[in-house]
Amino acid sequence: MKTNELDYELPPELIAQRPAPNRDESRLLVYSRADREVRHRVFRDLPEELPPRTLTVVNDTRVVPARIRIEQPRGEVLLVERLGVDLR
């Protein structure tokens, strides 16, 4: 596969700016490779889309706002956390 095969137009107005009030109502795009069919579902329908005994791994990490934009000098600061080290 070539990376240019992954390029596509994505209008900014289609990018969610905040989560759906009921998270299970989030939109879900399903693409069937077998028949090249595209279906529009909601996240609560995911179990119906998965074959029986499918291993599902859930990533429940959160993005931490760690970037601070500065004007003088122009740029930004990225805050990082050192893991596995006691700083005391």
matplotlib code that plots the C-alpha trace (Angstrom):
import matplotlib.pyplot as plt

x = [0.0, 1.2, 0.6, -1.0, -3.8, -4.8, -5.2, -8.8, -10.8, -12.1, -14.2, -13.4, -17.2, -17.4, -14.9, -16.6, -15.6, -17.0, -18.3, -21.9, -24.0, -24.7, -21.4, -23.1, -24.7, -21.3, -21.2, -19.6, -18.5, -18.5, -16.7, -17.1, -14.1, -16.0, -18.5, -17.0, -20.2, -20.2, -22.7, -23.4, -24.1, -23.8, -21.3, -23.8, -24.2, -20.6, -21.3, -23.6, -20.7, -18.1, -17.9, -18.6, -15.6, -13.8, -11.1, -11.8, -9.2, -10.4, -8.1, -9.4, -6.5, -7.2, -5.3, -3.8, -3.6, 0.1, 0.9, 1.2, 1.4, 3.7, 3.9, 7.4, 9.5, 7.0, 6.6, 5.2, 6.1, 5.3, 4.9, 6.0, 5.8, 8.7, 7.3, 8.8, 11.0, 10.5, 11.4, 11.3]
y = [0.0, 3.5, 6.4, 8.4, 5.8, 7.1, 10.8, 12.1, 15.3, 16.0, 19.2, 20.9, 21.2, 17.4, 17.2, 17.0, 19.9, 18.2, 14.8, 13.8, 14.3, 10.6, 8.9, 5.8, 8.1, 9.0, 8.4, 5.3, 4.7, 1.0, -0.1, -3.7, -4.8, -7.9, -5.9, -2.4, -1.2, 1.9, 2.1, 4.9, 3.7, 4.9, 3.6, 1.6, -0.6, -1.7, -5.1, -5.9, -5.1, -7.4, -11.1, -13.4, -13.8, -10.8, -9.5, -5.9, -3.7, -0.4, 2.6, 4.8, 7.3, 11.0, 13.7, 16.2, 19.8, 20.2, 22.8, 26.4, 29.0, 32.0, 35.3, 36.5, 34.8, 33.3, 29.6, 27.1, 25.1, 21.4, 20.1, 16.5, 14.1, 11.9, 8.4, 5.9, 8.4, 9.7, 13.4, 13.9]
z = [0.0, -0.8, 1.6, -1.2, -1.2, 2.2, 1.0, 0.8, 1.1, 4.6, 4.9, 8.3, 9.0, 9.2, 12.0, 15.4, 17.7, 20.8, 21.7, 21.2, 24.3, 24.4, 23.5, 22.1, 19.5, 18.0, 14.2, 12.9, 9.3, 8.4, 5.2, 4.0, 2.0, 0.7, -1.2, -1.0, 0.7, 3.0, 5.8, 8.2, 11.7, 15.3, 17.8, 19.8, 16.7, 16.8, 18.3, 15.4, 13.0, 14.6, 13.9, 16.9, 19.3, 18.0, 20.4, 21.2, 22.8, 24.3, 24.5, 27.3, 27.4, 27.4, 25.6, 28.0, 26.8, 27.0, 24.4, 25.3, 22.4, 23.1, 21.3, 22.2, 21.1, 18.7, 19.1, 21.5, 24.6, 24.9, 28.4, 28.9, 31.9, 32.8, 33.5, 35.9, 37.7, 41.3, 41.1, 44.9]

ax = plt.figure().add_subplot(projection="3d")
ax.plot(x, y, z, "-o")
ax.set_aspect("equal")
plt.show()
